Amino acid sequence: MEKVELIFIPSPLMGHAGQAVELARLFVQRFRHLTITVLVMKLPGDPIGTDYTDSLTNDNRIKFLHFPSMDPGLFQDCPTVGFLADAVINHHKPIIKELVATRVNGSDRACRLGALVVDMFCTPMIDVAKEFNLPSYVFFTSNAAFLGIMFHFQTLQDDHGHDVTRLAQSGTELLVPGYASPVPPSVLPYLFWHKDQWSKRFIRYARKYKEARGIIINTFLELERHALQSYDDKTPPIYTVGPLLKPEKPSSNDEVLKWLKSQPKSSVLLLCFGSRGWFEAEQVREIAVAIEKSGYRFIWSLRRPPSEDGDGFPRDYTDYNEVLPNGFLERTTERGKVVGWVPQTEILADVATGGFVSHCGWNSVLESLWYGVPVATWPMYGEQQLDAFQMVKDLGLAVEICLDYNQMNKNKRQVSAEDIERGIREVMDGNSVVRAEMKKMQAVSRTALEEGGSSFASLTSLVDDIMQLS
């Protein structure tokens, strides 16, 4: 069979790069005639993401091309991490165009360049593919329901003249095709009600997705059947290939993992809020009070807010006592660990972990499903409010601490210790319906990737589509 190369172009955001690598691994494991080149862009000022992408090692048929970090001075006008990522991607467009040209026009025809697989935020690269008459496939690293609401709002604005940002701030629940339950405006993420985020970023992504030959989603049919059946005939073919878990970077926190392995089964609560998750000191104290009152064992990833003149990324504390209640560390020293960055996947995989207070990033949701660990929702940024809403209201796979918390909202409410403690007790309940449903979905998630499973079949269909273009 003809040898075919695919070029993967992930976003420089950490969770996106990891998922792209897992998709590449899946391709080369299943299909011996494919090779993958992953183009790795880096976000200035992001130490976690940079360390992570540098840790990705070469596979026999997966090559990594690491672009050097760009001068942060080029991006001083970027108001958020999302705009920064977009600017970095656009700066790389001519570089990647030149690279693709060498592949297409080179003398070595032993391995044909078959397609570009571009991240959901790398849509300028669809234009590069078109220029060289190559097919492009969007890799959508969030879920099918969120893709559906992006298309729904894009249609409302482009075809019906609605101002989506005003719609998102209304007091009326919205009927959105991808969600089984009416969606309250309070759980719509910042990107829908902030004019610049919507008009300069997300509606542009949605429009470009429709120019791709297909859309690959990190989900599986049995989890999001309702959302997957909601797309209209203007949507390119959809390929569900998940759940794909991003590879963990090498762990440097052996002490926490060693402690975890000595704990009873399902006895430890993990609190972790993503690489960009942080809280003000007052909210940290409410969490601490709730943890202590609950009495459960815990691992808490606690990080310092970014500085006002910094790059938007949280940092680790040098002394947790500056934000925790007096004596908290001493009183909980036998039953808990407060740490900075944690190897989340390794912790969720351990049988001692019994519950997960999560920001509900899609990577984290899939990891909790894969390991059967029930979730208590605390969304922070991005599309996480909708992820949390879907998990609690549509799927019944999570308990609610809050659904509408938004780090970008300067007027966000403080979540009380009482609400946090209630959520902790619910997620750690060994006999809860949510725990039982999560265990069922764990089995389904693994079957989806096996031969005969829904994601296995979808991936095969995707590769067939790529090969027929030769």
N, C-alpha and C positions, 0 to 999 in steps of 0.2 A: 504494500500500500504506500502511496505517496507520503513523504515526510512533510509535515506542515508545522510552521512556527506561528504561535500566537503572541502578540505583544500585549501585556497587561499594564494598564496605567492607573494605579491606585491613587487616591487622594493622599496628601501628606499627613492627614489625621491618623493617629495611631490605630484606632479600631478598624479603619478602612483598609490600611495596608495589611493588617493581620488576616482579615477575611480574604483579601485577594490572594495571599500566599496559600491559604487553605484551598481555595478554588483551584489554583494552579496545581497543587499537589493532587487534588482529586482528578483533574484532567490527565495528568501524566501516569497516575496509577492505573487508570482504567483504559487508557488509549495509548498504545506503545508507539504509534506513529506521530504523536504530538510532542513538540518541545515548546517551552514557555520562556519568554524573556520578561522579567518584571522590572519596570522602570521606577526607581525609588526616589521621590522628591522629599525634601526635608523642610520642616517648618522652623524658621528662625526663632530662637528663644524657647524651644520646646525640648527640655533635656530628656524627658521620659520618652517622647516619640522618637527622638534622634537615637538614644541608646537602644531603643527597641528595634528600629529598622537596621541599625548597624549589627544587631545580633542575628539577623536572618542569614542563615548559611546556605550555600549552594547545594542543590540536589543535582543528580546526574543530568536530568533533562529540564531543570529549572535554573536559569541564569538570572542573577540580579545585577542590574546596572544602577549603581548609586550615584546620583548627581550630588555635587558638593553643595553644602549649605550656602544660601545667598546672604548677602549683606543685609542685616536688619534695617539699615538706613534707607533701603529702597521701599520699605513698607510702613513708614511712619504715619501715613494718613489712613491706615486701615483701622476702623473703629472697633472691630470685634475679631475673634479668632477665625470666624467663618469668612469674613472679608479678606483676612490675611491669607487663608488657604487659597481662596479664589485668585488673589494677586500672584501668589507663588506659582499656581498652575498656569496662569496666562503668561508669566515670564518664561516658563519652560516650553511653551507651544512652539516657537521657532526652532528650539533645540531638538525637540522630539520630531518635528517635521523633517529636519535634516537627517536624523537617524533613520526614520522610515524610508526616506529617499534612498539611502545607501542600501537598505534591505531590498527594496523593490528593483532598483537599477543595478545592483551588484552582479558580478559575474558568477557567483556561486548559486546555482539553481537547484542544488541537491535538496534544499529545504525551502519550500515556498512559504512566503508570508501570507497567512490565510485570513487574518482578521485582527482588529484592535478590540480589546475588551477594556472599556473605560469606566472608571468609577462614576457613581451618580453625581459627583461634583466636578468631574473632569470633562464636561460636555464640550468644551472648545476642541477637544481632540476628535470629536465626530467630524469636524470640518477637515482635519488632517486626513482622516480615512477617506473622505469623499474626494479629496484632491488626488489621491492615488488609486481611486476606484476600488477601494477595499471596503468590505462590510465592517460595520461597527456594532458592538453589542454593549449595552449599558449594564454594569454590575451594580444593582441597587442593594446596598448593604443594610438598609432598614427593611421594614416588613411590607407585605402586600397591601394592608389597609392604609398605611401612610402614603404609598404610591397612589392609591385610589383617591385619597382626599386631595393630593396635589393636582391630579388630573381634573377632579371635580371642580376645584376652585379656579383652575386655569380656564376651564370651559365656561364657568359662570362669568368670569371677567371678559374673556376674549369673544365669546359668542353671544353673551346676554348683557354685557355692559355693567355688571355688578362691581362695586368697589368692595373687594374682598376684605380689606382691612377694616372697613366699617361693619361689614357683616360679622366679622370675628369679634367685634366689641358689642354686639347687640345682646339683648337679654333673652333671646329666644333660642330654644334648643334647635339644632340643625339636623335634618335628615340627610345623611351622607351615605351613598350607596355601599361603601366598603365596610361600614359599621352596622352591626345588627341593632344596636341601641341608639336612640337619639343622642347627639353629641352636644353637651352643654358648652357654650362659648368659653367658659372658665378653664376648660382643659385644652383649648387650642393654643399651640405653642406661640412663642414670641414671633416666630418667623411669619405667621399669618396676620398678626395685628400690627406689626411694625412696617411702615410703608417701604423703607429702604430694603429691609430683609426680603420682603415679598417681591417688590417691583424690580429690584436690582439683582436678586439672586434666584429665589425659588420658582417664580413663574417662568423665568428664563430656562431653568433646568427642565421644567415640565414640558415646555415647548420643544426643546432639543431632544428629549427622550423619544418623541414621536418620529424623529428623523432616523432613529437607529433601526437596524434590521431586527433586533430582538432585545428583550429586557430579561436579565438574569436576576432572580431574587433569592436572597438567603432566607428562605422559609420552606415549609413543606405543605403539601396539599391538605393533609388532614388537620393541620393547625388553623389554616386560614381559608378554608373552603369558601366561606361566605364572601370574603374580600376578593378572592380570585375569580369568582363568578360575576363580579360587579362591573368589570371593565367593558367599555363600548367597542365598537368595531374600528375605531380610530387608533386603538392601542396596538402597538406591535406585538408579535407573539411573545408570550411569557414563558420563561423556563424557571421552575422552582428546583433548586439544587441543595437546599439545606436539610438539616441544620449544619452549618459550617462554623466551627469554633476557632477563633483566632489563636495562633500558637502563643504560648506563654513565653515571655523572655526569661532567661535563666534566673533562678531565684537566688536572692542574696539574704533571705530571711529564714535561715534554717532553724533558728530558735523558735519562731512561731510555729513552723510546721512540726517540729519535734514535740512541742507542747500539745498541739492539736491531736497528734497521734496517741497521746496518753489519756485523752478524754473519752467518756462513754459515748456510745452510738447516739447520734441525733441530739446531742446535748448542747452544742455550741451555736451561737448566733453570730453570723458575719454581718457587719455593717460596712458597706463600701459604696462609694458614690462616683466612681469613674475617675479618669485622669484629670478632669477639670472640675471635680466636685469639691466644694468647700462651704463652710458656714461661718457667720459672724459669731463672736464670743458668746452672746446671749443665747443663741440657738444651740451652741455646743453644750452649754450648761443644762439646757432642758433635756438634751439627749442623754447626758451623763446621769441626770436624776432618774430618768426613765429606766436606763440600763440597771442602775443600782437597785431601784425598787423592784424590778422584775425578778431579780435573783438568778437570772440565767448566766451561764458561761458565755463569753463573748470574745470576738476579735473585732476591733474597731479601727478602720483606716481613717485617721484624722489628719487633715491637712490645713495649712495656713492659707488665708485668703491672699490673692495676688496683690502686690503693691499697687498703689494708685498710678504710679508712673512706670509700671512694669509692662509685661507682655501678655497679661491675662491668664497666666498659668499659676496654679497654686504651688506652694512649696511645703516641704516637711518642717515641722516644728523642731526647735532645738530643746525646748523644755515645755512639755505638755501642761505643767502646773500653771502656766500663765493664762490658760483658758479653762481648765477643768476646776470643778469645785474643790475647795480645800479638803485634802485628805482622800480624794476619790481614788487615786492610784494605790495608796496604801490599803484602803478598805477592800479593794477589788483585786489585789495582787495575786491571790490564789485562784481566782476564777476568770480572769480576763487579761487581754493584751490590748494596749493602745499602741498603734504603730503608724508609720507613714504609708508608703506604697506597700501593697501586699500582692502575693501571687494568687490572684482571685481564683483562677481555674483550679489550681492545686488544692485550695481550701474547699471549694465546692465539691471536688471529687472525693474528699475524705469522708468516710462514713460517720465521723464525729459531728459533721456539720448538719444542723437540723433546721436552719432557717436563714433567710437572707433579706436584710433591709437594703434595698437597691434603688439606684437612680433610674432603673428600667431602660438603660441603653439597650439596643437590640442585641448586641453581643452578650450582655449580661443575662438578658431574658433567655436566649438560646442555651447559654451555659447552665442556667438553673433548670431548664427543661431536660437537658441531656443527663444531668446528674440527679434529677428528681427532687430538688430542694425547693420548697415553697417560698414565695416571695412576699414581702411586705413593701408596698410601693412608696417611694419618695422621689418623684421626678425632679430634675434639676434644670435642664437646658435642652436645646435641640427639639426633637419630636417626642421626648420622653413622657410628656404629659399624656399624649395619645397612646403611647405604648402602655402606660399604667392603666389608663381607662379601658383599653381593649382587654388587658389581662384580668382586670377585676370584673368589669360589667359584661363584656361579650363572651369571654372564655372561661371565667370562673376559676382561674389558675393562680390567683393572687389575692391577698387581703390588703385592705386600704389603710395606710397611715395618712396619706394625702394624695390627691390626684392633680391639684392645680398649683402646687408650689412651683415657682419659677425664679431661678437665680437672676434672670435679667430684669425682673420687676422690682424697682426700687421700693415699691410700697407693699412688697410681699408680706404676708402675715407670718407671725412666728408660730410654729407648731408646738403645742403645749406638751409638757412632760406626760400629762395624763393620756393624750391621744397617742403618743409614741409608745408608752407602756402598754396600752391596749393592743396596738398593732403587734408589738413584740410577743405578747401572750398568745394572740391569735395565730401568728405564724409558727410559733413553737409548739402549738397544741398537737400532740401526737395522734389524736383521733379526729382531726378536722376533715371536713369534706374537701377543702382545698388541697390538703396533703394527699388525700386519696386520688383526686383528679390529676394532680401533678405526677404521681407515680404511674398512672395509666398513660399519660402523654409522654412520659419518659420512654416507655416501651415503644410507642408509636414513632417517636422521633428517630429511634435507632433503626427500626424496620424500614423507614422511608429511604435510607441510604443503602440498604442491602439489595442484592439482585432481586428483581421483581417488585421492589418498592417504588413509590411514586417519584421520589427524587432521582433514583437511579434511572428510571425510564425517561424522565425529563432531560437529564444530562445527555443520555444517548441520543435523544431527538435533537438536542442542540448541536452536538458534534456532527450528526448526519447533515444538518443544515449547513454547517461550515464546509464540510467536505464536498457537498454537491455544487458548491460555487467554483470548484477547481476546473 
